Amino acid sequence: MSTRIRLQRTGAKNLPFYRIVVTDSRASVKGKYIEKLGWYDPRSKKIGADKERILDWIGKGAQLSNSAKKLLLNFSILSRDEISS
């Protein structure tokens, strides 16, 4: 099973809120997820993420989606060295 770390949108209409989750790459974007790794609130520009668990999943072979990678790099949660290794 190939896994991806990606954003899952929650929240009401016009009030976005995102979860950072690990999911099967073939699963629906709004479907089940394996583990919740953090959250992102674009309205207040705040993020909460478990760096150790993210690195653990990357070590197990999980791939970051483009949006999750950009978000984690911009907020300095991860560095490029940690992602590429």
ABEGO torsion letter per residue (X at the ends): XBBBBBBBBBEBBGBBBBBBBBBBAABBAABBBABBAEBBBAAAGBBBBBAAAAAAAAAAGBBBBAAAAAAAAAAGABBAAAAAX
